[in-house]
Amino acid sequence: MTPRIAIACPGVDLVQRGFERLFRDLFDEMRGDFPMTLFKGGGEERADEIVLPFLRRGGKAIRYLPLHRLMGRTPMHAECLTFALALLPHLTGGRYDIVHVIDPPLARLLFHLRRVLRLKFRLLYTEGTAMPPRDYPPCDLLHQISAATQADAVAQGHDPAHMALRPCGYRPNRFVASADRATLRARHGITPDRFVILSVAALNRGHKRTHHLIEEVVQMPGDPLLWLDGSLDHGDPDLPAYARARLGDRVRVTHVPSAQVADLFTLADVMPHAAILEAFGLAIVEAAAAGLPVILHDAPHFRWLMPNPACWIDMTAPGALAALLTRMAADPAERHRRLMQHHARATYDWTALRPAYADLYRSMMP
């Protein structure tokens, strides 16, 4: 029996976070293999893509109707509650065999609403937050995207039979640069020999540790350029001004459309990722697959994601990243040692992952 699948995520086609990009790509890749409907928060509506009405966590409506305050929870919880209520009419009558979600509050809500309303679907939850295993929402099958996260969950008592490991995929056709490196650098006023350090991540101090990257580049000699590309929807609004105050004309801050990220990968020399914890790190995979050297924190997840010791460094050690970047700026061989293009393409291309995801869905059927 071919499962009928509902993929539900309020942020799809509204924001560019990893959650939403994974589910958008997953739907686009698998819709030809299964009867699928994408329930989302924005974008164009089609026969198999339904835009639901809900209170968006960063939208204007929630300012005038602060439901989260009445609940004693966060705007994300209000977003997921209103999205779940809008989704419910579509789940009645056994229309779907599997409902696949990635937002933890949405998973928890649907699990309990299913019981109360006696709905008949299997709930698949993708763990994309790197939350402690004790906080996982209830579900019928837990989809892990990191071997390190799965190992941690098993070590803390979770049944490995209740989990399935499938990494995130990337789509190579999305990352085709609009011009060659020399042309792109000329277009952006960057000299051919300038060392460009790229960060594609949300701008914040907590998770992505953008401030650490800024301070490390401050310590570098010469005239490197730090290019920060990322959103502020989960960020610190003062960081762009802070970066400019610390680096002057040695920093650029942008948030380009997804289609233009390939240009940044092409003109840059390296992409360090300053976070010490990550649920996956899709931008890291995409940069590596594009041929950009990557530098990551020395931690179990990053070792699994990019299994090359040359790419690992203690991101908590002051000056360590600055010293490595300085060596890489001076020596092309140091940059070459941190190339992971072949691994990224062979491991994370959706073409390689599609059969495993198809098996994941089929495994949930009786």
C-alpha positions as CSV (number, residue, x, y, z in Angstrom):
1,M,0.0,0.0,0.0
2,T,1.4,3.4,-1.0
3,P,1.1,5.8,2.0
4,R,-0.7,9.1,1.6
5,I,1.5,11.8,3.3
6,A,0.8,15.2,4.7
7,I,3.9,17.4,5.3
8,A,3.2,20.2,7.6
9,C,5.4,23.2,8.5
10,P,4.2,26.7,9.2
11,G,7.4,28.4,8.1
12,V,7.7,26.9,4.6
13,D,7.8,29.6,1.9
14,L,7.9,32.3,4.6
15,V,11.4,32.0,6.0
16,Q,14.8,30.5,4.9
17,R,15.7,28.6,8.0
18,G,17.0,25.0,7.9
19,F,13.6,23.6,9.1
20,E,11.7,25.1,6.2
21,R,14.3,24.4,3.6
22,L,14.5,20.7,4.5
23,F,10.7,20.3,4.3
24,R,10.4,22.3,1.1
25,D,13.1,20.2,-0.6
26,L,11.7,16.9,0.9
27,F,8.3,17.6,-0.6
28,D,9.7,18.6,-4.0
29,E,11.9,15.5,-4.1
30,M,9.3,12.9,-2.9
31,R,6.0,14.3,-4.4
32,G,6.5,12.2,-7.5
33,D,6.8,9.0,-5.5
34,F,3.9,9.3,-3.1
35,P,0.5,11.0,-2.9
36,M,1.6,14.1,-0.9
37,T,0.2,17.4,0.3
38,L,2.3,20.2,1.7
39,F,0.6,22.3,4.3
40,K,2.6,25.6,4.7
41,G,2.5,29.1,5.9
42,G,3.1,31.2,2.7
43,G,3.9,31.2,-0.9
44,E,1.9,30.1,-3.9
45,E,-1.1,27.7,-3.4
46,R,-1.5,24.7,-5.6
47,A,-3.6,21.6,-5.7
48,D,-1.0,19.8,-3.5
49,E,0.3,22.9,-1.6
50,I,-2.2,24.4,0.9
51,V,-1.5,27.7,2.7
52,L,-3.1,27.6,6.1
53,P,-4.3,30.7,8.1
54,F,-2.5,31.0,11.5
55,L,-0.8,33.5,13.8
56,R,2.8,33.9,12.5
57,R,5.3,34.2,15.3
58,G,6.9,37.3,13.8
59,G,3.8,38.7,12.1
60,K,1.7,41.8,12.8
61,A,-1.4,39.9,13.9
62,I,0.2,38.3,16.9
63,R,1.1,41.8,18.2
64,Y,-2.6,42.7,18.4
65,L,-3.7,39.2,19.4
66,P,-1.0,38.0,21.8
67,L,-2.3,34.5,22.3
68,H,1.0,33.3,23.6
69,R,0.7,35.5,26.6
70,L,-2.7,34.0,27.5
71,M,-1.1,30.6,27.1
72,G,1.9,31.5,29.2
73,R,4.1,30.3,26.3
74,T,6.2,31.7,23.4
75,P,5.0,33.1,20.1
76,M,6.2,29.9,18.5
77,H,3.7,27.9,20.6
78,A,0.9,30.2,19.5
79,E,2.0,29.8,15.9
80,C,1.9,26.0,16.1
81,L,-1.4,25.9,18.0
82,T,-3.2,28.1,15.4
83,F,-1.5,26.2,12.6
84,A,-2.6,22.8,14.1
85,L,-6.2,24.0,14.4
86,A,-6.2,25.1,10.8
87,L,-4.7,21.8,9.8
88,L,-7.2,19.6,11.7
89,P,-10.1,19.7,9.1
90,H,-7.7,18.3,6.5
91,L,-6.8,15.3,8.7
92,T,-10.3,14.0,9.3
93,G,-11.8,11.0,7.5
94,G,-8.5,9.1,7.2
95,R,-7.3,11.2,4.3
96,Y,-3.6,10.7,5.2
97,D,-1.7,7.7,6.5
98,I,1.3,9.7,7.7
99,V,1.6,13.3,9.0
100,H,5.2,14.5,8.9
101,V,6.2,17.5,11.1
102,I,9.4,19.1,12.2
103,D,8.2,21.8,14.7
104,P,8.3,20.3,18.2
105,P,5.2,22.1,19.6
106,L,3.2,21.1,16.4
107,A,4.2,17.4,16.9
108,R,3.1,17.5,20.6
109,L,-0.2,19.1,19.7
110,L,-1.0,16.7,16.9
111,F,-0.2,13.7,18.9
112,H,-2.6,14.7,21.7
113,L,-5.3,16.0,19.3
114,R,-5.1,12.7,17.4
115,R,-5.9,10.8,20.6
116,V,-8.7,13.1,21.7
117,L,-10.4,13.3,18.3
118,R,-9.6,9.6,17.4
119,L,-7.9,10.5,14.2
120,K,-6.2,7.8,12.2
121,F,-2.7,8.7,11.0
122,R,0.8,7.9,11.9
123,L,2.9,10.8,13.2
124,L,6.5,11.2,12.0
125,Y,8.6,13.8,13.8
126,T,11.9,15.1,12.4
127,E,14.2,16.1,15.3
128,G,15.8,19.3,13.8
129,T,16.6,21.3,17.0
130,A,19.3,19.3,18.8
131,M,17.1,19.5,21.9
132,P,17.9,17.2,24.9
133,P,16.4,13.8,24.2
134,R,14.3,14.0,27.4
135,D,12.3,16.9,25.7
136,Y,11.4,15.0,22.5
137,P,7.7,15.3,21.7
138,P,5.7,12.1,21.4
139,C,5.4,10.5,18.0
140,D,5.2,7.1,16.3
141,L,8.6,7.4,14.7
142,L,11.4,9.8,15.4
143,H,13.5,10.9,12.4
144,Q,17.0,11.8,13.3
145,I,19.1,13.8,10.9
146,S,22.5,13.4,12.8
147,A,24.2,10.2,13.9
148,A,25.6,12.0,16.9
149,T,22.2,13.1,18.0
150,Q,20.8,9.6,17.6
151,A,23.7,8.1,19.6
152,D,23.1,10.6,22.4
153,A,19.4,9.7,22.4
154,V,20.2,5.9,22.6
155,A,22.7,6.6,25.4
156,Q,19.9,8.3,27.3
157,G,17.5,5.4,27.0
158,H,15.6,6.0,23.8
159,D,14.8,2.9,21.9
160,P,16.8,2.7,18.6
161,A,13.9,0.8,17.0
162,H,11.8,4.0,17.5
163,M,14.2,6.1,15.5
164,A,15.5,6.3,11.9
165,L,18.6,8.2,10.7
166,R,18.3,10.1,7.4
167,P,20.6,13.2,6.9
168,C,19.3,16.4,5.3
169,G,19.8,16.6,1.6
170,Y,20.8,19.4,-0.7
171,R,19.9,20.2,-4.3
172,P,22.9,20.9,-6.5
173,N,20.8,22.7,-9.2
174,R,20.1,25.4,-6.6
175,F,23.7,26.4,-6.3
176,V,24.8,27.4,-9.8
177,A,26.6,30.7,-9.7
178,S,25.6,33.5,-12.1
179,A,29.2,34.1,-13.2
180,D,32.7,33.0,-12.6
181,R,34.8,34.0,-9.6
182,A,36.7,36.8,-11.2
183,T,33.5,38.4,-12.6
184,L,31.6,38.1,-9.3
185,R,34.5,39.7,-7.4
186,A,34.7,42.5,-9.9
187,R,30.9,43.0,-9.6
188,H,31.1,43.3,-5.8
189,G,34.3,45.5,-5.8
190,I,36.5,42.8,-4.3
191,T,40.1,42.5,-5.6
192,P,41.3,39.1,-7.0
193,D,43.8,38.6,-4.1
194,R,41.6,39.6,-1.2
195,F,40.9,36.8,1.3
196,V,37.1,36.5,1.8
197,I,35.7,34.8,4.8
198,L,32.0,33.9,4.4
199,S,29.4,33.1,7.0
200,V,26.0,32.0,5.9
201,A,24.0,31.8,9.1
202,A,21.5,33.7,11.2
203,L,23.2,36.7,12.9
204,N,23.1,36.1,16.6
205,R,25.4,35.7,19.6
206,G,23.7,32.7,21.2
207,H,23.5,29.8,18.7
208,K,25.6,30.9,15.7
209,R,28.1,32.9,17.8
210,T,28.5,35.6,15.1
211,H,30.3,37.8,17.6
212,H,33.0,35.3,18.0
213,L,33.6,35.2,14.3
214,I,33.8,39.0,14.2
215,E,36.3,39.1,17.0
216,E,38.5,36.5,15.4
217,V,38.7,38.4,12.1
218,V,39.5,41.6,14.1
219,Q,42.8,39.8,15.2
220,M,43.9,38.9,11.6
221,P,46.6,40.9,9.9
222,G,46.2,42.3,6.4
223,D,42.9,43.2,4.8
224,P,40.6,40.1,4.9
225,L,36.9,40.7,4.2
226,L,34.3,39.1,6.5
227,W,31.0,38.6,4.6
228,L,28.1,37.9,6.9
229,D,25.0,36.7,5.1
230,G,22.0,35.8,7.3
231,S,18.7,36.8,8.7
232,L,17.8,38.6,11.9
233,D,14.5,36.9,12.6
234,H,16.2,34.8,15.3
235,G,19.1,37.2,15.7
236,D,20.5,40.2,17.5
237,P,19.5,43.4,15.7
238,D,22.6,45.2,16.9
239,L,25.1,42.8,15.4
240,P,25.4,44.5,11.9
241,A,26.3,47.8,13.6
242,Y,28.6,46.0,16.0
243,A,30.4,44.2,13.1
244,R,30.9,47.5,11.3
245,A,32.2,49.2,14.4
246,R,34.8,46.5,14.9
247,L,35.8,45.9,11.3
248,G,34.9,49.0,9.4
249,D,35.2,48.3,5.6
250,R,36.5,44.8,6.3
251,V,32.9,43.5,6.8
252,R,29.8,43.3,4.7
253,V,26.4,42.3,6.0
254,T,23.7,41.0,3.7
255,H,20.7,38.6,3.5
256,V,20.6,37.6,-0.1
257,P,17.8,35.4,-1.7
258,S,18.6,31.7,-1.7
259,A,19.2,31.8,-5.4
260,Q,22.1,34.2,-4.9
261,V,24.0,32.2,-2.2
262,A,25.9,30.3,-4.9
263,D,27.5,33.5,-6.0
264,L,28.8,34.0,-2.4
265,F,30.2,30.5,-2.3
266,T,32.0,31.1,-5.6
267,L,33.6,34.4,-4.6
268,A,34.6,33.4,-1.1
269,D,37.8,31.6,0.1
270,V,36.5,29.8,3.2
271,M,33.4,29.4,5.4
272,P,34.0,29.0,9.1
273,H,31.0,28.0,11.2
274,A,31.3,29.4,14.7
275,A,28.4,27.5,16.4
276,I,29.4,24.8,18.9
277,L,26.1,23.0,18.6
278,E,24.1,22.4,15.5
279,A,21.1,20.2,14.6
280,F,22.5,19.6,11.2
281,G,24.1,22.5,9.4
282,L,22.7,22.5,5.8
283,A,24.6,25.6,4.8
284,I,27.9,23.9,5.8
285,V,27.0,21.0,3.4
286,E,26.0,23.4,0.6
287,A,29.2,25.4,1.0
288,A,31.4,22.2,1.0
289,A,29.6,20.8,-2.0
290,A,30.2,24.1,-3.9
291,G,33.9,23.6,-3.3
292,L,34.4,26.0,-0.4
293,P,36.8,25.0,2.4
294,V,34.9,24.7,5.7
295,I,36.0,25.1,9.4
296,L,33.8,23.6,12.1
297,H,33.9,23.2,15.9
298,D,35.5,20.0,17.1
299,A,32.4,18.1,18.4
300,P,30.8,14.7,17.6
301,H,28.2,16.1,15.2
302,F,30.6,18.1,13.1
303,R,33.0,15.2,13.0
304,W,30.3,13.0,11.6
305,L,29.0,15.8,9.2
306,M,32.5,16.5,7.7
307,P,34.8,13.6,8.6
308,N,38.1,15.4,8.1
309,P,40.2,16.4,11.1
310,A,41.7,19.3,9.2
311,C,38.2,20.9,9.3
312,W,37.9,20.7,13.1
313,I,39.0,23.4,15.6
314,D,38.1,24.4,19.1
315,M,35.8,27.3,18.4
316,T,35.7,28.2,22.1
317,A,39.5,28.9,22.2
318,P,40.2,32.6,21.7
319,G,42.5,33.2,18.8
320,A,42.4,29.7,17.5
321,L,40.2,30.5,14.5
322,A,42.1,33.7,13.8
323,A,45.4,31.8,13.6
324,L,44.0,29.2,11.3
325,L,42.4,31.7,9.0
326,T,45.7,33.6,8.8
327,R,47.5,30.5,7.7
328,M,44.8,29.7,5.1
329,A,45.0,33.3,3.8
330,A,48.8,32.9,3.2
331,D,48.9,29.3,2.0
332,P,46.6,27.8,-0.7
333,A,47.6,24.3,0.5
334,E,46.0,25.0,3.9
335,R,42.8,25.8,2.0
336,H,43.0,22.7,-0.1
337,R,43.3,20.5,3.0
338,R,39.8,21.6,4.1
339,L,37.9,20.8,0.9
340,M,35.1,18.3,1.3
341,Q,33.4,18.6,-2.0
342,H,33.4,15.0,-2.9
343,H,32.1,13.8,0.5
344,A,29.4,16.4,0.5
345,R,28.1,15.6,-2.9
346,A,28.3,11.8,-2.5
347,T,26.6,11.8,0.9
348,Y,24.1,14.6,0.9
349,D,22.8,15.0,-2.6
350,W,19.1,14.3,-2.7
351,T,19.7,11.9,-5.6
352,A,21.5,9.6,-3.2
353,L,19.1,10.1,-0.3
354,R,15.7,9.7,-2.1
355,P,15.6,5.9,-1.8
356,A,16.3,6.0,1.9
357,Y,13.5,8.6,2.5
358,A,11.1,6.5,0.4
359,D,11.9,3.5,2.6
360,L,11.4,5.6,5.7
361,Y,7.8,6.4,4.7
362,R,7.0,2.9,3.6
363,S,8.3,1.5,6.9
364,M,5.5,3.3,8.8
365,M,2.8,1.4,7.0
366,P,1.3,-1.8,8.6
